[in-house]
Amino acid sequence: SASLGAWRWASTTACERALLRYRVGEKIHGFTVSQVTSVPELTLTAVKLSHDSTGAQHLHLAREDRNNLFRSLSTFMNAFTASDYTLYPFSTQNPKDFQNLLSVYLDAAFFPCLRELDFCQEGWRLEHEDPRDPQTPLVFKGVVFNEMKGAFTDNERIFSQHVQSRLLPDHTYSVVSGGDPLCIPDLTWEQLRQFHATHYHPSNARFFTYGNFPLEQHLKQIHEEALSKFQRIKPRTAVPAQKRWDKPREFQVMCAPDSLAAGSSEQTTISVSFLLPDITDTFEAFTLNLLSSLLISGPNSPFYKALIESGLGTDFSPDVGYNGCTREAYFSVGLQGIAEKDIQTVRDLVDRTLDDIIEKGFEDDRIEALLHKIEIQMKHQSVSFGLALTSYIASCWNHDGDPVELLKLGSQVARFRKCLEENPKFLQEKVKQYFKNNQHKLTLSMKPDDKYSEKQMQLEIEKLKQKVNSLSPEDKQQIYEKGQAW
């Protein structure tokens, strides 16, 4: 009977085993289980836990998938930087390899500011403990400066950054999360250490695991190698809500001319953006994301017909559509590659299109096709399914939303259908509420300046001169000797 029981346990899927194995209140390797929920539409069981001594959160999605987190041609590890969090994904099908990678990331995420950072092509290596070394921040800043300087040679990146920072100007999103190149040289070693000690502390961390590897091993390793070495703090990193405007705002910014469109007068970009509700309102976020697809996706969408088919520009403006990566979501729509004289024409087209939608609504077959697509995606297990789930829940969970509720796509689809059934003008009323009557509306235009790159270079030269002039002869000699050694 014991053999039969073991066979039955082994033959059950990972999500079934998790549902049977874990109980709310159970303590496992320094963690306490707070929720165990079956999510049948995704064929998984969600297990939420919190770390007893630090408060770190852990979400495990048990699913019969050996791609832990997703499949790649080889073992994968990377770091993704968003506006208000850093994501460290890695993947492997080998349990031992998984443990090795986890060790690397635990060390990289929580301990690097105790050591000198020596950057290599793939990331940073941790070399030797010497936090007092005055040249340590130079290594960090030099690499990040060059990376961000390169990023801001891309006009689409410049435009997207201005949309976010000007639509959400009162807090975190008003600054460049990766570092404004001209501000990076002002970063001190102590500021870097203090920021890391607060923001990259386990009390401000969330762990996500997915697949069919045993949860107990993950928890044991995370606790023993990292979390047991820390005590709980109050990180105070919550992002406040953006104060809503009482009237729309307009801005114009400059960029470098497009070298591939030299001599062309059609290098202006314009977008109209609207601030939307908090992303932790999962059903409202689902509705607005779906509404965004109806507005801009495909040649039959209203904004494609109004803007792209107008021939005024070359393509939609950067980051068009719904953006749920900030605490409060936003929606942008516009055109790039237009003549400056057509800015008002594009603005009028946006307003007119919204009026038409409020009056006429959307075709039933387009709504149904989109809902059907969502239902099909829920049943399709791609090789990157785990990574897709991670990306889907990251921002909401980062702002203390409920990631498990977000995963219940089946119930959200059902609720959406019910809203449409009870009120056929449900979506039209959302367009009126969040777009037509929304005073938190930003119109941003960007045009080329022939001297843009020259002006940026001059600012960099002046910053360098300022820094050099502040060095003593001893500082200069020490920097020279360090440079020779490297």
Steps between C-alpha positions, in 0.01 A plus 500: 500500500792733571637442150156561349467824698843618385409419138176694525681801652767494228240471225307811609590831342699770677191718544303209651784415739525862615127518565519188717833578666483859631273648765448861608701570817752224430865596564765391250869598533438841654190574290131483587237401243234773469295376202455188288278553195418287200497690169344240267493723191882503505536145637700609803486538877614829650672485840566833674741520793672764711839477667461514876802714594532737201148516356622405150217369284510182294259381231534148364299390199503120500441379145595184315762677292866403509597840358576667831441801418494465120695316229803640326770339287728506803492602863374860516563782745451875469376814676215721379466854634155657511413849624443380857641147535777271379414151380762223507364211289685175440401167354618142478358148483775363726432510877869528596553777247194676643656498847830635366330784315289584802816532709649740247189717497455504876854629527461752216167635621571546870875521558684692221529832681726335756765443236670669211309462174707388203286493189548252222310443177215298650450702818702556814743275683551533873872523561616612844361663810608863523207740539739782597679496164428846351533370146224239534218737401699607193482147360124486561428847364722465195317194371149624583580844354600351166200266497249779568675741264456240226136444594422869461631519147175328402226756429220255581656439843525876558135548406376214718696630799348847460147359474539315828688771690263780395179302545615384847714795617455490877707200605710203384400511136615858452863386494697259282507173692819379332668834563509821298851499343570855618391420857683167540843664568350668806417165662714436808606160630313559824178590313531179299552293817208662679265458206593135462470431872137618492366413157683171451431371849300175543225696678442668163539181294266262320602152392324320216547133412319301233495147368529150641809523722425451875413822681664383824848500342450856370392627843783321683766645272357855499475501880840349575708683240340844523199585713630353826779760488258795518253650744171665408505872414236748385624589151242778443521449125129518419427725202235764583210565268543774242301814579236539228504808279209740472578575134702340215867589445719538192878475450746497214846340523797476265699211359776434250403491130446156348808423293293276270259783428753775438344806343145383566262741672289211628689402815258616768333265749178571690294302748201556723519313832247444781568397859290197600416326833732315734618170350412313821133527399530177305165500321527864396852431373371198307219707348725789398763268355233334290356838405847610386522200266162589351617859447836444330560135404462396140390679181134500610566690822372860521837666557669299225238621256507858627875547539698246299270511198506881505848487349614782728773295666716191464376304803336524840690702760727305742334295776157531345216338694455388859801516731458320833862513618453799733287514814230682307459384143484729201393488135679678214418540134652712226722503193868532418655618176258788453555859388499753785210683336283186541520484880158658546352279229611186686361635827167568332495147355553350846214702648269427208573126517414490870172682429413248227569205733285648776218540250530174303687256727687193376391216273383197699710262292823692580427484873419131480811424294718671760342312790537174309868577443551550875329167573718321243817652647402370845497144367816523291814400689787666318865440589510849656178462698668553839682813384177640356326450836790668681483806276121509526487517880825687580378862504171432678669285766776758542233749610341250740224392265379139515695298240276195544187701424676632190557142380130414512445600140203269460301679768599838358379402154173375650453822697574707190241308296244555777569876502446516125183295526356725770613821329562489123666846525742385771811565288370827357450628853858401586628699200298800612619467862871439443563689177234756407445637853851438636675826593828319571587513131846565355571613145871453428679588179864447409687656212861480383765759583803505270722596795350254751802263510741794512314650798498165683873461442566849632307424819707183544825692450396757758408226748838330447683831546312563824590155636867525402532844659368363828780240523814559704842412353501192724161391365622537141813299568301224666256483206794486257661214691172310518453545127846363432429200721170421320 
